[in-house]
Amino acid sequence: MNVLIVTAWYPTETNPISGIFVREIAKALSRYSNVLILHMIEGSPKGLYEILEFAEDSFKVVRVRYKRIRGLSFFLYLYLTVNVTKKIVDEFNPDIVHLHVYKAGLPALILKKLFGVPYVITEHYKLIDRGSSLTRRVVNRIKILMASTIINYSELTILPSRAILGSIESHGILKEARIIPNVVNTEMFNRNKPKKLKNNIKRLLFVGGLEDIKGVEYLLRALGIVVKIRNDFILDIVGDGPERKRYEKMVKDLKLERHVFFHGLKSKEEVAEFMKCCSFFVLPSLWESQACVLIEAMACGKPVIATSSGGPKEIVMDFCGILVPPGDVKALAEAIVFMLDHFDNFPSDKISKYARSRFSHEKVGKLLYNIYKQIVSNKLGR
C-alpha cells in the first residue's frame, strides 16, 4: 500500500525536533507500507520557492519551502499545492493520505476531491485557545470552520489521547474517532547499557521545549523547596526555547546552580542516552496531548513524574510513576522527594515491557495499516 503523509511539522535543519513524532510514525508505517512524506513550510528559499526531495530511513520526504510574501503567500501556497499533489499522484499514486493537523489539510482535500484519494487525519493538539477579544473570536471562528471542513471530509479522525477528543467535541466538530497513541523507537529507547550512578547522586531528567506550557518554572520552584531538605540530586534539562534565559536566572535566584544543568538541543540518540542514565524522568507540563518523551522514558524502564494534564493521565499507570496536578509546586516537590527515595522500587522491567507492548513501531504501525486497509477496501467496494 502507498501511504502519503501530509504534515505541517517535520524536523528541519533549524528546528530538528519539530514534528519528530511524525517521523517516528512514518518509520512505524514503513514496516508495512510504502511511505512518502509531504512537508510544506514557509521559510527562506533561494527563490520564491524550492522543492527538496530526500530519503530518510526507509521512506522519502518531499519538502516544499515557499517565501512569505505579504498578501500573496496563500496564492503561492495554493499554486504549489496543486502542482505538487498532481506530481505525487503521477509518480507515487497514493492509496490513502494520512494528514497530521488540520492546518496542513489542503493537499489532502485536493487529493480527495480531484483524484478520489481518501484521507484520515490525526489532530495532535487542542484546536484553539478560547479568548474574549473580538479579534480572537473572529480568528477562532475561522479556525473552527477550517478544522470542521477538513475533519468532516476525512474518513476518520485519529487522536493520540481522549483529552483531545474532548476539545474537538467542545467546538461542535463531530466525527468518528479512534484513539491511537504516538510511537516510540524501542530499538533506541530501551533498558540496554544501564549506567551506575556515582556518589549516590540521583539524576532527574527533563526533555522538552523551554516554553511556558512545559511547566519548567514549576519544576524549578519545586526543586527550590527540595534543596532545603536534601542535596543528593541533579536535574538535567535537555531542550531549548524562548524561556531558557529566564529559567537560567531562576536557577541562580533559587541557588540551584550546583543542581540544575542546561544541555540545549540534543539528537534522539543523545536523548536516549540521557534517559538510560537518569534515575527518573519529570514532565511538569500544564497540558500535553500525550507526550512522546514520557513513553520514551518508560521504554527505557524509568519511572516518571508527570501532571494529570490531558494525555499523561491516560498512559501513566500506578506502577510507572506519579501524577500531580499541573502548576502545583508543593505536590511536585513532594513527589520528587518521594521518588528520590523510592525510584528503585518501581519495576523497571515491567515499565519497559508496558511501553513496548503499547507504543512500539510494530504495534502502532500495524494498527494504522489495518485502518488504512479497511478504508481502502471500503472505497474499492463502493
PALOGU-47640 format. One record per residue (C-alpha): x, y, z. Coordinates in steps of 0.25 Angstrom, whole numbers, plus 2048, in hexadecimal, padded with zeros to 3 digits. Layout:
BEGIN
<atom><c1>X</c1><c2>Y</c2><c3>Z</c3></atom>
...
// end
This chain:
BEGIN
<atom><c1>800</c1><c2>800</c2><c3>800</c3></atom>
<atom><c1>805</c1><c2>80E</c2><c3>7FD</c3></atom>
<atom><c1>803</c1><c2>818</c2><c3>808</c3></atom>
<atom><c1>805</c1><c2>827</c2><c3>807</c3></atom>
<atom><c1>807</c1><c2>82E</c2><c3>814</c3></atom>
<atom><c1>804</c1><c2>83D</c2><c3>813</c3></atom>
<atom><c1>809</c1><c2>845</c2><c3>81F</c3></atom>
<atom><c1>80A</c1><c2>853</c2><c3>824</c3></atom>
<atom><c1>816</c1><c2>84F</c2><c3>82C</c3></atom>
<atom><c1>823</c1><c2>847</c2><c3>829</c3></atom>
<atom><c1>831</c1><c2>849</c2><c3>82E</c3></atom>
<atom><c1>839</c1><c2>853</c2><c3>827</c3></atom>
<atom><c1>848</c1><c2>858</c2><c3>827</c3></atom>
<atom><c1>844</c1><c2>864</c2><c3>830</c3></atom>
<atom><c1>839</c1><c2>85C</c2><c3>838</c3></atom>
<atom><c1>83E</c1><c2>84E</c2><c3>83A</c3></atom>
<atom><c1>833</c1><c2>84A</c2><c3>844</c3></atom>
<atom><c1>827</c1><c2>850</c2><c3>83C</c3></atom>
<atom><c1>81D</c1><c2>844</c2><c3>839</c3></atom>
<atom><c1>827</c1><c2>83A</c2><c3>83D</c3></atom>
<atom><c1>81B</c1><c2>831</c2><c3>841</c3></atom>
<atom><c1>817</c1><c2>831</c2><c3>833</c3></atom>
<atom><c1>824</c1><c2>82B</c2><c3>82E</c3></atom>
<atom><c1>822</c1><c2>820</c2><c3>839</c3></atom>
<atom><c1>814</c1><c2>81D</c2><c3>833</c3></atom>
<atom><c1>81A</c1><c2>81D</c2><c3>825</c3></atom>
<atom><c1>825</c1><c2>813</c2><c3>82A</c3></atom>
<atom><c1>81A</c1><c2>80A</c2><c3>830</c3></atom>
<atom><c1>811</c1><c2>80A</c2><c3>823</c3></atom>
<atom><c1>81D</c1><c2>807</c2><c3>81A</c3></atom>
<atom><c1>81D</c1><c2>7F9</c2><c3>820</c3></atom>
<atom><c1>810</c1><c2>7F6</c2><c3>819</c3></atom>
<atom><c1>80F</c1><c2>801</c2><c3>80E</c3></atom>
<atom><c1>816</c1><c2>80A</c2><c3>804</c3></atom>
<atom><c1>816</c1><c2>817</c2><c3>80B</c3></atom>
<atom><c1>818</c1><c2>825</c2><c3>805</c3></atom>
<atom><c1>818</c1><c2>832</c2><c3>80E</c3></atom>
<atom><c1>814</c1><c2>83F</c2><c3>808</c3></atom>
<atom><c1>818</c1><c2>84B</c2><c3>811</c3></atom>
<atom><c1>814</c1><c2>859</c2><c3>80D</c3></atom>
<atom><c1>81A</c1><c2>865</c2><c3>814</c3></atom>
<atom><c1>81C</c1><c2>874</c2><c3>814</c3></atom>
<atom><c1>82B</c1><c2>877</c2><c3>814</c3></atom>
<atom><c1>836</c1><c2>87D</c2><c3>80D</c3></atom>
<atom><c1>838</c1><c2>876</c2><c3>800</c3></atom>
<atom><c1>843</c1><c2>87B</c2><c3>7F6</c3></atom>
<atom><c1>837</c1><c2>880</c2><c3>7ED</c3></atom>
<atom><c1>828</c1><c2>881</c2><c3>7EE</c3></atom>
<atom><c1>828</c1><c2>872</c2><c3>7F2</c3></atom>
<atom><c1>831</c1><c2>865</c2><c3>7F2</c3></atom>
<atom><c1>82D</c1><c2>857</c2><c3>7F1</c3></atom>
<atom><c1>837</c1><c2>84D</c2><c3>7F8</c3></atom>
<atom><c1>836</c1><c2>83E</c2><c3>7F7</c3></atom>
<atom><c1>83E</c1><c2>835</c2><c3>801</c3></atom>
<atom><c1>83E</c1><c2>827</c2><c3>806</c3></atom>
<atom><c1>83D</c1><c2>825</c2><c3>815</c3></atom>
<atom><c1>83E</c1><c2>817</c2><c3>81B</c3></atom>
<atom><c1>834</c1><c2>80E</c2><c3>813</c3></atom>
<atom><c1>82B</c1><c2>819</c2><c3>80D</c3></atom>
<atom><c1>82C</c1><c2>826</c2><c3>805</c3></atom>
<atom><c1>82A</c1><c2>835</c2><c3>808</c3></atom>
<atom><c1>825</c1><c2>840</c2><c3>7FF</c3></atom>
<atom><c1>827</c1><c2>84D</c2><c3>806</c3></atom>
<atom><c1>821</c1><c2>85A</c2><c3>7FF</c3></atom>
<atom><c1>826</c1><c2>866</c2><c3>805</c3></atom>
<atom><c1>820</c1><c2>873</c2><c3>800</c3></atom>
<atom><c1>823</c1><c2>882</c2><c3>803</c3></atom>
<atom><c1>81A</c1><c2>88A</c2><c3>80C</c3></atom>
<atom><c1>814</c1><c2>896</c2><c3>803</c3></atom>
<atom><c1>80A</c1><c2>89F</c2><c3>80A</c3></atom>
<atom><c1>7FD</c1><c2>89D</c2><c3>803</c3></atom>
<atom><c1>802</c1><c2>893</c2><c3>7F9</c3></atom>
<atom><c1>807</c1><c2>887</c2><c3>802</c3></atom>
<atom><c1>7FA</c1><c2>880</c2><c3>801</c3></atom>
<atom><c1>7F9</c1><c2>880</c2><c3>7F2</c3></atom>
<atom><c1>807</c1><c2>87B</c2><c3>7F1</c3></atom>
<atom><c1>804</c1><c2>870</c2><c3>7FB</c3></atom>
<atom><c1>7F7</c1><c2>86D</c2><c3>7F2</c3></atom>
<atom><c1>7FF</c1><c2>86C</c2><c3>7E5</c3></atom>
<atom><c1>80A</c1><c2>863</c2><c3>7EB</c3></atom>
<atom><c1>800</c1><c2>85A</c2><c3>7F2</c3></atom>
<atom><c1>7F8</c1><c2>858</c2><c3>7E5</c3></atom>
<atom><c1>805</c1><c2>855</c2><c3>7DD</c3></atom>
<atom><c1>80C</c1><c2>84C</c2><c3>7E8</c3></atom>
<atom><c1>800</c1><c2>844</c2><c3>7EA</c3></atom>
<atom><c1>7FE</c1><c2>841</c2><c3>7DC</c3></atom>
<atom><c1>80C</c1><c2>83D</c2><c3>7DA</c3></atom>
<atom><c1>80B</c1><c2>834</c2><c3>7E7</c3></atom>
<atom><c1>7FF</c1><c2>82D</c2><c3>7E0</c3></atom>
<atom><c1>806</c1><c2>82B</c2><c3>7D3</c3></atom>
<atom><c1>813</c1><c2>826</c2><c3>7DA</c3></atom>
<atom><c1>80F</c1><c2>81F</c2><c3>7E7</c3></atom>
<atom><c1>800</c1><c2>81C</c2><c3>7E5</c3></atom>
<atom><c1>7FC</c1><c2>81C</c2><c3>7F4</c3></atom>
<atom><c1>7F1</c1><c2>813</c2><c3>7F8</c3></atom>
<atom><c1>7EE</c1><c2>81B</c2><c3>805</c3></atom>
<atom><c1>7F3</c1><c2>828</c2><c3>80B</c3></atom>
<atom><c1>7F6</c1><c2>82A</c2><c3>81A</c3></atom>
<atom><c1>7F4</c1><c2>838</c2><c3>81E</c3></atom>
<atom><c1>7FB</c1><c2>83E</c2><c3>82A</c3></atom>
<atom><c1>7F3</c1><c2>84A</c2><c3>82F</c3></atom>
<atom><c1>7E8</c1><c2>851</c2><c3>828</c3></atom>
<atom><c1>7F1</c1><c2>85D</c2><c3>825</c3></atom>
<atom><c1>7F8</c1><c2>855</c2><c3>81A</c3></atom>
<atom><c1>7EB</c1><c2>84F</c2><c3>815</c3></atom>
<atom><c1>7EA</c1><c2>856</c2><c3>807</c3></atom>
<atom><c1>7F3</c1><c2>84B</c2><c3>7FF</c3></atom>
<atom><c1>7EB</c1><c2>840</c2><c3>806</c3></atom>
<atom><c1>7DE</c1><c2>847</c2><c3>802</c3></atom>
<atom><c1>7E2</c1><c2>849</c2><c3>7F3</c3></atom>
<atom><c1>7E7</c1><c2>83B</c2><c3>7F2</c3></atom>
<atom><c1>7D9</c1><c2>836</c2><c3>7F7</c3></atom>
<atom><c1>7D1</c1><c2>840</c2><c3>7EE</c3></atom>
<atom><c1>7D9</c1><c2>83F</c2><c3>7E2</c3></atom>
<atom><c1>7DF</c1><c2>831</c2><c3>7E2</c3></atom>
<atom><c1>7D6</c1><c2>829</c2><c3>7EB</c3></atom>
<atom><c1>7E1</c1><c2>826</c2><c3>7F5</c3></atom>
<atom><c1>7DB</c1><c2>824</c2><c3>803</c3></atom>
<atom><c1>7E2</c1><c2>82A</c2><c3>810</c3></atom>
<atom><c1>7E2</c1><c2>829</c2><c3>81F</c3></atom>
<atom><c1>7E6</c1><c2>834</c2><c3>828</c3></atom>
<atom><c1>7EE</c1><c2>834</c2><c3>835</c3></atom>
<atom><c1>7EC</c1><c2>840</c2><c3>83D</c3></atom>
<atom><c1>7F7</c1><c2>841</c2><c3>848</c3></atom>
<atom><c1>7F3</c1><c2>84E</c2><c3>84F</c3></atom>
<atom><c1>7E7</c1><c2>855</c2><c3>855</c3></atom>
<atom><c1>7E1</c1><c2>85C</c2><c3>849</c3></atom>
<atom><c1>7E1</c1><c2>86A</c2><c3>84E</c3></atom>
<atom><c1>7E2</c1><c2>872</c2><c3>85B</c3></atom>
<atom><c1>7D6</c1><c2>879</c2><c3>85F</c3></atom>
<atom><c1>7D7</c1><c2>888</c2><c3>860</c3></atom>
<atom><c1>7CE</c1><c2>894</c2><c3>863</c3></atom>
<atom><c1>7D2</c1><c2>89F</c2><c3>85A</c3></atom>
<atom><c1>7CB</c1><c2>8A1</c2><c3>84D</c3></atom>
<atom><c1>7D7</c1><c2>89F</c2><c3>844</c3></atom>
<atom><c1>7DA</c1><c2>892</c2><c3>84B</c3></atom>
<atom><c1>7CB</c1><c2>88D</c2><c3>84A</c3></atom>
<atom><c1>7CB</c1><c2>890</c2><c3>83B</c3></atom>
<atom><c1>7D8</c1><c2>889</c2><c3>839</c3></atom>
<atom><c1>7D3</c1><c2>87D</c2><c3>841</c3></atom>
<atom><c1>7C6</c1><c2>87C</c2><c3>839</c3></atom>
<atom><c1>7CF</c1><c2>87C</c2><c3>82C</c3></atom>
<atom><c1>7D8</c1><c2>871</c2><c3>832</c3></atom>
<atom><c1>7CC</c1><c2>869</c2><c3>837</c3></atom>
<atom><c1>7C6</c1><c2>86A</c2><c3>829</c3></atom>
<atom><c1>7D3</c1><c2>865</c2><c3>823</c3></atom>
<atom><c1>7D4</c1><c2>85A</c2><c3>82D</c3></atom>
<atom><c1>7C6</c1><c2>855</c2><c3>82B</c3></atom>
<atom><c1>7C7</c1><c2>855</c2><c3>81C</c3></atom>
<atom><c1>7D4</c1><c2>84D</c2><c3>81C</c3></atom>
<atom><c1>7CF</c1><c2>843</c2><c3>827</c3></atom>
<atom><c1>7C1</c1><c2>841</c2><c3>821</c3></atom>
<atom><c1>7C7</c1><c2>83D</c2><c3>813</c3></atom>
<atom><c1>7D0</c1><c2>833</c2><c3>819</c3></atom>
<atom><c1>7CD</c1><c2>824</c2><c3>81A</c3></atom>
<atom><c1>7D1</c1><c2>824</c2><c3>829</c3></atom>
<atom><c1>7D7</c1><c2>82D</c2><c3>834</c3></atom>
<atom><c1>7E3</c1><c2>827</c2><c3>83B</c3></atom>
<atom><c1>7E7</c1><c2>82C</c2><c3>849</c3></atom>
<atom><c1>7F3</c1><c2>829</c2><c3>852</c3></atom>
<atom><c1>7EA</c1><c2>82B</c2><c3>85E</c3></atom>
<atom><c1>7DC</c1><c2>82D</c2><c3>863</c3></atom>
<atom><c1>7DF</c1><c2>83A</c2><c3>868</c3></atom>
<atom><c1>7E0</c1><c2>840</c2><c3>85A</c3></atom>
<atom><c1>7D3</c1><c2>839</c2><c3>857</c3></atom>
<atom><c1>7CC</c1><c2>842</c2><c3>862</c3></atom>
<atom><c1>7D2</c1><c2>84F</c2><c3>85B</c3></atom>
<atom><c1>7CC</c1><c2>84B</c2><c3>84D</c3></atom>
<atom><c1>7BF</c1><c2>847</c2><c3>853</c3></atom>
<atom><c1>7BE</c1><c2>854</c2><c3>85B</c3></atom>
<atom><c1>7BF</c1><c2>85C</c2><c3>84E</c3></atom>
<atom><c1>7B3</c1><c2>854</c2><c3>848</c3></atom>
<atom><c1>7BC</c1><c2>84D</c2><c3>83E</c3></atom>
<atom><c1>7B7</c1><c2>83F</c2><c3>83E</c3></atom>
<atom><c1>7BE</c1><c2>833</c2><c3>836</c3></atom>
<atom><c1>7C1</c1><c2>825</c2><c3>839</c3></atom>
<atom><c1>7CD</c1><c2>824</c2><c3>840</c3></atom>
<atom><c1>7D8</c1><c2>819</c2><c3>844</c3></atom>
<atom><c1>7E2</c1><c2>81B</c2><c3>850</c3></atom>
<atom><c1>7EF</c1><c2>816</c2><c3>84B</c3></atom>
<atom><c1>7FC</c1><c2>81A</c2><c3>853</c3></atom>
<atom><c1>809</c1><c2>820</c2><c3>84E</c3></atom>
<atom><c1>814</c1><c2>817</c2><c3>84C</c3></atom>
<atom><c1>822</c1><c2>814</c2><c3>852</c3></atom>
<atom><c1>82E</c1><c2>80E</c2><c3>84B</c3></atom>
<atom><c1>831</c1><c2>803</c2><c3>855</c3></atom>
<atom><c1>83E</c1><c2>7FF</c2><c3>84D</c3></atom>
<atom><c1>843</c1><c2>80D</c2><c3>852</c3></atom>
<atom><c1>83C</c1><c2>80F</c2><c3>85F</c3></atom>
<atom><c1>83E</c1><c2>802</c2><c3>867</c3></atom>
<atom><c1>844</c1><c2>7FD</c2><c3>874</c3></atom>
<atom><c1>851</c1><c2>7F9</c2><c3>86E</c3></atom>
<atom><c1>85E</c1><c2>7FE</c2><c3>873</c3></atom>
<atom><c1>85A</c1><c2>803</c2><c3>881</c3></atom>
<atom><c1>864</c1><c2>80C</c2><c3>887</c3></atom>
<atom><c1>867</c1><c2>80D</c2><c3>896</c3></atom>
<atom><c1>865</c1><c2>81A</c2><c3>89E</c3></atom>
<atom><c1>871</c1><c2>820</c2><c3>8A5</c3></atom>
<atom><c1>872</c1><c2>825</c2><c3>8B3</c3></atom>
<atom><c1>863</c1><c2>821</c2><c3>8B5</c3></atom>
<atom><c1>85E</c1><c2>82D</c2><c3>8AD</c3></atom>
<atom><c1>851</c1><c2>82B</c2><c3>8A7</c3></atom>
<atom><c1>84F</c1><c2>831</c2><c3>899</c3></atom>
<atom><c1>842</c1><c2>837</c2><c3>896</c3></atom>
<atom><c1>83F</c1><c2>83A</c2><c3>887</c3></atom>
<atom><c1>836</c1><c2>843</c2><c3>87F</c3></atom>
<atom><c1>835</c1><c2>843</c2><c3>870</c3></atom>
<atom><c1>82D</c1><c2>84D</c2><c3>868</c3></atom>
<atom><c1>82B</c1><c2>85B</c2><c3>863</c3></atom>
<atom><c1>82F</c1><c2>866</c2><c3>86D</c3></atom>
<atom><c1>821</c1><c2>86E</c2><c3>86C</c3></atom>
<atom><c1>816</c1><c2>871</c2><c3>876</c3></atom>
<atom><c1>80D</c1><c2>865</c2><c3>872</c3></atom>
<atom><c1>818</c1><c2>85B</c2><c3>876</c3></atom>
<atom><c1>818</c1><c2>860</c2><c3>885</c3></atom>
<atom><c1>827</c1><c2>860</c2><c3>887</c3></atom>
<atom><c1>824</c1><c2>86C</c2><c3>890</c3></atom>
<atom><c1>81C</c1><c2>864</c2><c3>89A</c3></atom>
<atom><c1>827</c1><c2>859</c2><c3>89A</c3></atom>
<atom><c1>832</c1><c2>863</c2><c3>89D</c3></atom>
<atom><c1>829</c1><c2>869</c2><c3>8A9</c3></atom>
<atom><c1>827</c1><c2>85B</c2><c3>8AE</c3></atom>
<atom><c1>836</c1><c2>858</c2><c3>8AE</c3></atom>
<atom><c1>838</c1><c2>865</c2><c3>8B5</c3></atom>
<atom><c1>82F</c1><c2>85E</c2><c3>8C0</c3></atom>
<atom><c1>836</c1><c2>851</c2><c3>8BF</c3></atom>
<atom><c1>844</c1><c2>856</c2><c3>8C0</c3></atom>
<atom><c1>841</c1><c2>85C</c2><c3>8CE</c3></atom>
<atom><c1>83F</c1><c2>84D</c2><c3>8D3</c3></atom>
<atom><c1>84A</c1><c2>846</c2><c3>8CB</c3></atom>
<atom><c1>854</c1><c2>848</c2><c3>8C0</c3></atom>
<atom><c1>856</c1><c2>839</c2><c3>8BB</c3></atom>
<atom><c1>851</c1><c2>83D</c2><c3>8AD</c3></atom>
<atom><c1>854</c1><c2>844</c2><c3>8A0</c3></atom>
<atom><c1>84A</c1><c2>847</c2><c3>895</c3></atom>
<atom><c1>84E</c1><c2>846</c2><c3>886</c3></atom>
<atom><c1>846</c1><c2>84F</c2><c3>87D</c3></atom>
<atom><c1>846</c1><c2>84B</c2><c3>86E</c3></atom>
<atom><c1>840</c1><c2>855</c2><c3>865</c3></atom>
<atom><c1>83F</c1><c2>863</c2><c3>861</c3></atom>
<atom><c1>835</c1><c2>86E</c2><c3>85F</c3></atom>
<atom><c1>831</c1><c2>87D</c2><c3>861</c3></atom>
<atom><c1>831</c1><c2>87C</c2><c3>871</c3></atom>
<atom><c1>83F</c1><c2>876</c2><c3>872</c3></atom>
<atom><c1>845</c1><c2>883</c2><c3>877</c3></atom>
<atom><c1>83A</c1><c2>885</c2><c3>881</c3></atom>
<atom><c1>83C</c1><c2>877</c2><c3>887</c3></atom>
<atom><c1>84B</c1><c2>878</c2><c3>888</c3></atom>
<atom><c1>848</c1><c2>885</c2><c3>890</c3></atom>
<atom><c1>83E</c1><c2>87D</c2><c3>899</c3></atom>
<atom><c1>849</c1><c2>873</c2><c3>89B</c3></atom>
<atom><c1>852</c1><c2>87E</c2><c3>8A1</c3></atom>
<atom><c1>848</c1><c2>884</c2><c3>8A9</c3></atom>
<atom><c1>844</c1><c2>877</c2><c3>8AF</c3></atom>
<atom><c1>852</c1><c2>874</c2><c3>8B2</c3></atom>
<atom><c1>851</c1><c2>867</c2><c3>8A9</c3></atom>
<atom><c1>85E</c1><c2>869</c2><c3>8A1</c3></atom>
<atom><c1>864</c1><c2>85C</c2><c3>8A7</c3></atom>
<atom><c1>858</c1><c2>854</c2><c3>8A4</c3></atom>
<atom><c1>852</c1><c2>858</c2><c3>896</c3></atom>
<atom><c1>859</c1><c2>857</c2><c3>889</c3></atom>
<atom><c1>854</c1><c2>85C</c2><c3>87B</c3></atom>
<atom><c1>859</c1><c2>854</c2><c3>870</c3></atom>
<atom><c1>852</c1><c2>85A</c2><c3>864</c3></atom>
<atom><c1>84C</c1><c2>852</c2><c3>858</c3></atom>
<atom><c1>851</c1><c2>844</c2><c3>856</c3></atom>
<atom><c1>84F</c1><c2>839</c2><c3>84C</c3></atom>
<atom><c1>846</c1><c2>82E</c2><c3>84E</c3></atom>
<atom><c1>851</c1><c2>825</c2><c3>851</c3></atom>
<atom><c1>857</c1><c2>82E</c2><c3>85B</c3></atom>
<atom><c1>849</c1><c2>830</c2><c3>862</c3></atom>
<atom><c1>849</c1><c2>821</c2><c3>863</c3></atom>
<atom><c1>856</c1><c2>820</c2><c3>86A</c3></atom>
<atom><c1>851</c1><c2>82B</c2><c3>874</c3></atom>
<atom><c1>845</c1><c2>823</c2><c3>877</c3></atom>
<atom><c1>84D</c1><c2>816</c2><c3>879</c3></atom>
<atom><c1>856</c1><c2>81D</c2><c3>883</c3></atom>
<atom><c1>84B</c1><c2>824</c2><c3>88B</c3></atom>
<atom><c1>844</c1><c2>81F</c2><c3>898</c3></atom>
<atom><c1>837</c1><c2>824</c2><c3>894</c3></atom>
<atom><c1>830</c1><c2>82E</c2><c3>88A</c3></atom>
<atom><c1>828</c1><c2>83A</c2><c3>88D</c3></atom>
<atom><c1>81E</c1><c2>841</c2><c3>884</c3></atom>
<atom><c1>816</c1><c2>84C</c2><c3>88B</c3></atom>
<atom><c1>80E</c1><c2>851</c2><c3>87F</c3></atom>
<atom><c1>802</c1><c2>85A</c2><c3>880</c3></atom>
<atom><c1>7FC</c1><c2>852</c2><c3>875</c3></atom>
<atom><c1>800</c1><c2>846</c2><c3>86C</c3></atom>
<atom><c1>7F9</c1><c2>83F</c2><c3>861</c3></atom>
<atom><c1>801</c1><c2>832</c2><c3>864</c3></atom>
<atom><c1>810</c1><c2>836</c2><c3>865</c3></atom>
<atom><c1>819</c1><c2>82D</c2><c3>85D</c3></atom>
<atom><c1>824</c1><c2>82F</c2><c3>868</c3></atom>
<atom><c1>81C</c1><c2>828</c2><c3>872</c3></atom>
<atom><c1>81B</c1><c2>81B</c2><c3>86A</c3></atom>
<atom><c1>82A</c1><c2>81C</c2><c3>866</c3></atom>
<atom><c1>82E</c1><c2>81D</c2><c3>875</c3></atom>
<atom><c1>825</c1><c2>812</c2><c3>879</c3></atom>
<atom><c1>82A</c1><c2>809</c2><c3>86D</c3></atom>
<atom><c1>838</c1><c2>80B</c2><c3>874</c3></atom>
<atom><c1>831</c1><c2>806</c2><c3>881</c3></atom>
<atom><c1>832</c1><c2>813</c2><c3>888</c3></atom>
<atom><c1>827</c1><c2>817</c2><c3>892</c3></atom>
<atom><c1>821</c1><c2>825</c2><c3>88F</c3></atom>
<atom><c1>81A</c1><c2>831</c2><c3>896</c3></atom>
<atom><c1>810</c1><c2>837</c2><c3>88D</c3></atom>
<atom><c1>804</c1><c2>840</c2><c3>88E</c3></atom>
<atom><c1>7F5</c1><c2>83C</c2><c3>88D</c3></atom>
<atom><c1>7F5</c1><c2>846</c2><c3>881</c3></atom>
<atom><c1>7EE</c1><c2>83E</c2><c3>876</c3></atom>
<atom><c1>7F5</c1><c2>833</c2><c3>86F</c3></atom>
<atom><c1>7FF</c1><c2>82F</c2><c3>87A</c3></atom>
<atom><c1>7F4</c1><c2>82A</c2><c3>884</c3></atom>
<atom><c1>7EF</c1><c2>820</c2><c3>879</c3></atom>
<atom><c1>7FD</c1><c2>81A</c2><c3>878</c3></atom>
<atom><c1>804</c1><c2>81B</c2><c3>885</c3></atom>
<atom><c1>800</c1><c2>80F</c2><c3>88D</c3></atom>
<atom><c1>802</c1><c2>80D</c2><c3>89C</c3></atom>
<atom><c1>80E</c1><c2>805</c2><c3>89A</c3></atom>
<atom><c1>814</c1><c2>80F</c2><c3>890</c3></atom>
<atom><c1>815</c1><c2>81B</c2><c3>899</c3></atom>
<atom><c1>80D</c1><c2>826</c2><c3>8A0</c3></atom>
<atom><c1>803</c1><c2>830</c2><c3>89B</c3></atom>
<atom><c1>802</c1><c2>83E</c2><c3>8A1</c3></atom>
<atom><c1>7F8</c1><c2>84A</c2><c3>89E</c3></atom>
<atom><c1>7FE</c1><c2>853</c2><c3>893</c3></atom>
<atom><c1>804</c1><c2>860</c2><c3>899</c3></atom>
<atom><c1>804</c1><c2>85A</c2><c3>8A8</c3></atom>
<atom><c1>812</c1><c2>85D</c2><c3>8AD</c3></atom>
<atom><c1>810</c1><c2>857</c2><c3>8BA</c3></atom>
<atom><c1>80B</c1><c2>84A</c2><c3>8B5</c3></atom>
<atom><c1>816</c1><c2>849</c2><c3>8AB</c3></atom>
<atom><c1>821</c1><c2>84B</c2><c3>8B5</c3></atom>
<atom><c1>81A</c1><c2>840</c2><c3>8BE</c3></atom>
<atom><c1>81A</c1><c2>837</c2><c3>8B2</c3></atom>
<atom><c1>829</c1><c2>83A</c2><c3>8AF</c3></atom>
<atom><c1>82D</c1><c2>837</c2><c3>8BE</c3></atom>
<atom><c1>825</c1><c2>82A</c2><c3>8BE</c3></atom>
<atom><c1>82B</c1><c2>826</c2><c3>8B0</c3></atom>
<atom><c1>839</c1><c2>829</c2><c3>8B5</c3></atom>
<atom><c1>838</c1><c2>81E</c2><c3>8C0</c3></atom>
<atom><c1>82F</c1><c2>814</c2><c3>8B8</c3></atom>
<atom><c1>833</c1><c2>815</c2><c3>8A9</c3></atom>
<atom><c1>839</c1><c2>807</c2><c3>8AA</c3></atom>
<atom><c1>82C</c1><c2>801</c2><c3>8B0</c3></atom>
<atom><c1>825</c1><c2>804</c2><c3>8A2</c3></atom>
<atom><c1>826</c1><c2>7F7</c2><c3>89A</c3></atom>
<atom><c1>830</c1><c2>7FB</c2><c3>88E</c3></atom>
<atom><c1>82D</c1><c2>7EF</c2><c3>886</c3></atom>
<atom><c1>81E</c1><c2>7F0</c2><c3>887</c3></atom>
<atom><c1>81E</c1><c2>7FE</c2><c3>883</c3></atom>
<atom><c1>827</c1><c2>7FC</c2><c3>877</c3></atom>
<atom><c1>81E</c1><c2>7F0</c2><c3>873</c3></atom>
<atom><c1>812</c1><c2>7F8</c2><c3>874</c3></atom>
<atom><c1>817</c1><c2>803</c2><c3>86B</c3></atom>
<atom><c1>81C</c1><c2>7F9</c2><c3>861</c3></atom>
<atom><c1>80E</c1><c2>7F2</c2><c3>861</c3></atom>
<atom><c1>806</c1><c2>7FF</c2><c3>85E</c3></atom>
<atom><c1>80F</c1><c2>809</c2><c3>857</c3></atom>
<atom><c1>819</c1><c2>801</c2><c3>84F</c3></atom>
<atom><c1>81B</c1><c2>803</c2><c3>840</c3></atom>
<atom><c1>815</c1><c2>7F5</c2><c3>83D</c3></atom>
<atom><c1>809</c1><c2>7F7</c2><c3>846</c3></atom>
<atom><c1>805</c1><c2>805</c2><c3>841</c3></atom>
<atom><c1>809</c1><c2>803</c2><c3>833</c3></atom>
<atom><c1>800</c1><c2>7F6</c2><c3>832</c3></atom>
<atom><c1>7F4</c1><c2>7FE</c2><c3>838</c3></atom>
<atom><c1>7F6</c1><c2>809</c2><c3>82E</c3></atom>
<atom><c1>7F8</c1><c2>7FF</c2><c3>822</c3></atom>
<atom><c1>7EB</c1><c2>7F7</c2><c3>825</c3></atom>
<atom><c1>7E3</c1><c2>804</c2><c3>826</c3></atom>
<atom><c1>7E9</c1><c2>808</c2><c3>818</c3></atom>
<atom><c1>7E6</c1><c2>7FB</c2><c3>812</c3></atom>
<atom><c1>7D7</c1><c2>7FB</c2><c3>817</c3></atom>
<atom><c1>7D5</c1><c2>809</c2><c3>812</c3></atom>
<atom><c1>7DB</c1><c2>806</c2><c3>804</c3></atom>
<atom><c1>7D3</c1><c2>7F9</c2><c3>803</c3></atom>
<atom><c1>7C6</c1><c2>800</c2><c3>806</c3></atom>
<atom><c1>7CA</c1><c2>80A</c2><c3>7FB</c3></atom>
<atom><c1>7CC</c1><c2>800</c2><c3>7F1</c3></atom>
<atom><c1>7C0</c1><c2>7F9</c2><c3>7F5</c3></atom>
<atom><c1>7B7</c1><c2>805</c2><c3>7F3</c3></atom>
// end
